[in-house]
Amino acid sequence: MVRFFLIVLCLFAMGLQAEAYDSKSIEANKNEMPQELKNIGIFEKLNSKIESGIQFLDQNGQARTIESFVSPERPLILTLVYFNCPSLCNLHLNGLMETLNKVDLVPGKDYELVAVSIDSKETPKLAKAKLNNYKNSFERFKDTDGIHFLTGSDEEVSRLAKAVGFKYRWDEEAKQWAHASAAILVTPEGIISRYLHGIVFDLKTTRLSIVEASEGKIGDFVDQITLFCFNYDPKEKKFAVVAFNVMRLGGGLVLFIMVLWLIPFWLRQRRKNKFTKRAIEGVQ
C-alpha cells in the first residue's frame, strides 16, 4: 500500500513538472526579452542631427560642446562608453582603436574621434590616463590631437544619449552600467550617417563608413568608385555589391573603351576626307 502511494505521488510530481515545462511556456520565454535587458540598447537615429549645446569636459579639463568637434572638412566618430568599465567598453574601444590604427586615415586630419563617458563620476584626469594608454599602445595615435575622451554631468550625458538613441541604466546588483556599444559616424554637418555595432570592426567597412560620412571630402578615387558600387547592408553589417550600379559602371566603361577605339578611325577618316577635298580642288 505504501509503495502504491509513493508511485502515485511520483506520477503526480511528474505531471506538475511536465506542466512547468510546457512547450508553449518555453517558447514564450525564448521570445521574451530578459527583464535585465529591457530599455537597454542602441536605437539608430540615422539622418538625425545631433542637438547643439551639449557640453562636456575634455581630457584636459577644457569645456567643449559636441558640435565643436564637428568640422566642415572631416567627419566625426562618436562612441559612448565609460572608462572604468570592467568588460564591454574596453573590448569595444580596443576593437575600434585596433581597426582605426590599421586604416590609412589620420585622426585630426581625416576624422575626429570622440569617446564620451556615461558615468558622471568619472573625471578628466581618468579620461586623460585612458587616452594616454591608447596613444602609447598604437603608433598612429601617438602625436595626434584628433582623439578626445570626454566626461560630463548626468544631464548632458542623457541629452547626448537621447540624441543618438543610446539607452543605458545603472545595474545596482552588478555595480556597473548596463549598455550596448557602437561607433557612430557623424557627417561634417552633424548628421548621423552610420552605426557600427559591437566590439570587432571590419577594416574595409570602417574605412568606407568614414569616407561615406565625409561626403566626399576625404578618400581617393578608388574609394568613391567603391562607394558607388557598394551599399551598406544593415543585416550583414558591411557594404554589399549593388548589381545595378556595377552594371551602370560597366556600361560606362565599355562605352569609354569604344570611344577610345573609334577615335583613330575617326581621325583617319577626317584626314582622308581633307585629302580627297584638296585633290578635287586641285583638279578643278
C-alpha positions in Angstrom: 0.0 0.0 0.0 2.8 2.4 0.9 4.6 1.5 -2.4 1.4 2.2 -4.3 1.1 5.6 -2.6 4.7 6.5 -3.5 4.1 5.6 -7.1 1.0 7.8 -7.3 2.9 10.6 -5.6 5.8 10.3 -8.1 3.3 10.4 -11.1 1.6 13.5 -9.6 5.0 15.2 -9.3 6.0 14.3 -12.8 2.7 15.8 -14.0 3.5 19.0 -12.3 6.9 19.0 -13.8 5.6 18.4 -17.2 3.2 21.3 -16.7 6.0 23.6 -15.6 8.0 22.8 -18.7 5.1 23.2 -21.1 6.4 23.8 -24.6 4.3 26.9 -25.2 5.7 28.4 -22.0 9.2 27.7 -23.0 8.6 29.2 -26.5 7.2 32.3 -24.9 10.2 32.7 -22.6 12.5 32.4 -25.6 10.8 35.2 -27.4 10.6 37.4 -24.3 13.4 39.8 -23.6 15.0 39.3 -20.2 14.0 42.0 -17.7 17.7 43.0 -17.2 17.9 43.9 -20.9 14.7 45.9 -21.3 15.2 49.6 -22.2 18.8 49.0 -23.0 20.4 49.1 -26.4 21.1 51.4 -29.4 18.1 52.5 -31.4 19.5 54.0 -34.6 18.6 57.6 -35.5 20.0 57.8 -38.9 19.8 61.2 -40.7 19.1 62.9 -37.4 21.1 66.0 -36.4 22.8 65.9 -33.0 21.4 68.6 -30.7 23.7 71.6 -30.3 24.9 73.0 -27.0 25.6 69.6 -25.3 28.8 70.4 -23.2 31.4 68.2 -21.6 35.0 68.5 -20.3 37.8 67.1 -22.4 40.8 65.2 -21.1 42.5 68.5 -20.3 39.5 69.8 -18.3 38.5 72.2 -21.0 34.8 72.8 -21.7 33.8 71.6 -25.2 30.5 71.2 -26.9 29.9 68.2 -29.2 29.5 70.4 -32.2 33.0 71.9 -31.6 34.4 68.5 -32.8 32.3 68.6 -36.0 34.4 70.1 -38.8 33.4 71.1 -42.3 36.4 69.2 -43.6 36.0 65.8 -41.9 33.5 63.5 -40.2 33.2 62.6 -36.5 33.3 59.1 -34.9 31.4 59.2 -31.7 31.1 56.5 -29.1 29.5 56.3 -25.6 31.4 54.3 -23.0 32.7 54.6 -19.5 36.4 54.5 -18.7 36.2 52.3 -15.6 34.1 49.7 -17.4 35.3 46.2 -16.5 34.2 44.5 -19.7 32.3 45.7 -22.8 33.7 49.2 -23.0 37.3 48.1 -23.0 36.5 45.4 -25.6 34.7 48.0 -27.8 37.4 50.7 -27.5 40.2 48.2 -28.0 38.5 46.8 -31.2 37.8 50.3 -32.5 41.3 51.5 -31.9 42.9 48.5 -33.3 40.9 48.8 -36.6 41.5 52.6 -36.8 45.2 52.0 -36.3 45.2 49.9 -39.5 43.1 52.2 -41.6 45.2 54.6 -43.6 43.3 57.7 -42.4 44.7 60.1 -39.9 42.8 61.3 -36.8 42.7 65.1 -36.7 43.2 65.3 -40.4 40.7 62.8 -42.0 38.3 62.4 -39.0 37.8 63.2 -35.3 37.2 60.5 -32.7 35.3 61.4 -29.5 34.6 58.9 -26.7 32.1 60.2 -24.1 31.8 58.7 -20.6 28.3 57.9 -19.5 29.4 57.9 -15.8 29.2 61.4 -14.3 31.5 60.4 -11.5 34.5 60.0 -13.9 36.9 62.9 -14.2 39.1 64.5 -16.9 42.1 63.0 -15.1 40.8 59.5 -15.6 39.9 60.3 -19.2 43.4 61.6 -19.9 45.0 58.5 -18.4 42.8 56.3 -20.5 43.6 58.2 -23.7 47.3 58.1 -23.0 47.2 54.4 -22.7 45.8 54.2 -26.3 48.3 56.8 -27.5 51.2 54.7 -26.1 49.8 51.5 -27.5 49.1 52.5 -31.1 51.7 54.2 -33.3 49.2 56.1 -35.4 47.7 57.9 -32.4 51.0 58.9 -30.6 51.2 62.5 -31.9 47.6 63.2 -32.8 45.3 65.7 -31.4 42.3 64.3 -33.2 41.2 61.9 -30.4 39.2 63.2 -27.4 37.9 61.5 -24.2 35.1 63.5 -22.5 33.4 63.5 -19.2 30.3 65.4 -18.0 27.1 65.6 -15.9 24.2 63.2 -15.9 22.1 65.8 -17.6 24.5 66.3 -20.6 25.1 62.6 -21.0 21.4 62.0 -21.0 20.9 64.7 -23.7 23.6 63.2 -25.9 22.4 59.6 -25.4 18.8 60.6 -26.3 20.1 62.4 -29.5 21.9 59.2 -30.7 19.5 56.6 -29.5 21.7 55.2 -26.8 19.7 53.6 -23.9 21.5 52.5 -20.7 21.0 52.2 -17.0 22.8 51.5 -13.7 22.7 47.9 -12.5 22.8 48.2 -8.8 23.3 44.5 -8.2 26.3 44.2 -10.6 27.5 47.8 -9.6 28.1 48.7 -13.2 26.4 50.4 -16.2 24.3 48.1 -18.5 24.6 49.3 -22.1 25.3 48.3 -25.7 28.2 49.5 -27.9 28.6 51.2 -31.3 30.7 53.6 -33.1 28.5 56.4 -34.5 29.6 58.1 -37.7 28.6 61.8 -38.0 28.9 64.0 -41.2 30.5 67.4 -41.3 27.0 68.9 -41.0 26.4 67.0 -37.7 24.1 64.4 -39.3 24.2 60.8 -38.1 25.1 58.6 -41.1 26.1 55.2 -39.8 26.2 52.9 -36.7 29.0 50.3 -36.5 27.9 48.0 -33.7 29.9 45.7 -31.5 33.5 45.1 -30.5 35.0 43.8 -33.7 35.2 46.1 -36.8 35.8 45.1 -40.4 38.6 47.1 -41.8 37.1 47.8 -45.2 33.6 48.6 -43.7 35.2 51.0 -41.2 37.2 52.9 -43.9 34.2 53.1 -46.3 31.9 54.3 -43.5 34.4 57.2 -42.6 34.8 58.1 -46.3 31.0 58.0 -46.8 30.4 60.2 -43.7 32.9 62.7 -45.1 30.5 63.3 -48.0 33.4 63.1 -50.5 35.7 65.4 -48.6 38.2 62.6 -47.9 39.2 59.4 -49.7 40.6 58.7 -53.1 39.1 57.9 -56.5 39.0 54.2 -55.7 37.0 54.9 -52.5 34.5 56.9 -54.5 34.1 54.2 -57.1 33.8 51.5 -54.3 31.0 53.5 -52.6 29.2 53.8 -56.0 29.3 50.0 -56.4 28.6 49.0 -52.8 25.8 49.9 -50.4 25.7 49.2 -46.6 23.8 46.1 -45.7 22.5 46.6 -42.1 21.8 42.8 -41.7 25.3 41.8 -42.7 26.8 44.9 -41.0 29.0 45.6 -44.0 29.0 47.0 -47.5 27.5 44.7 -50.2 27.6 44.9 -54.0 24.9 46.8 -55.8 24.4 45.0 -59.1 22.6 47.8 -60.8 25.4 50.3 -60.0 28.0 47.8 -61.1 26.2 47.4 -64.5 26.0 51.1 -64.9 29.7 51.5 -64.2 30.5 48.6 -66.5 28.3 50.0 -69.3 30.0 53.4 -68.9 33.5 51.7 -69.0 32.6 49.8 -72.2 31.3 53.0 -73.8 34.5 54.8 -72.9 36.7 52.0 -74.4 34.6 52.0 -77.6 35.1 55.8 -77.9 38.9 55.4 -77.5 38.9 52.6 -80.0 36.9 54.6 -82.6 38.8 57.8 -82.3 41.8 56.7 -84.5 39.3 55.6 -87.2 37.5 58.9 -87.0 40.8 60.8 -87.2 42.0 58.8 -90.2 38.6 59.3 -92.0 38.8 63.0 -91.3 42.4 63.2 -92.8 41.2 61.1 -95.8 38.3 63.5 -96.4 40.5 66.5 -96.3 43.0 64.9 -98.7 40.1 64.0 -101.1 38.8 67.5 -100.9 42.1 69.1 -101.7 42.6 66.7 -104.6 39.3 67.6 -106.1 40.0 71.3 -105.7 43.5 70.8 -107.4 41.8 69.2 -110.4 39.4 72.0 -110.7 
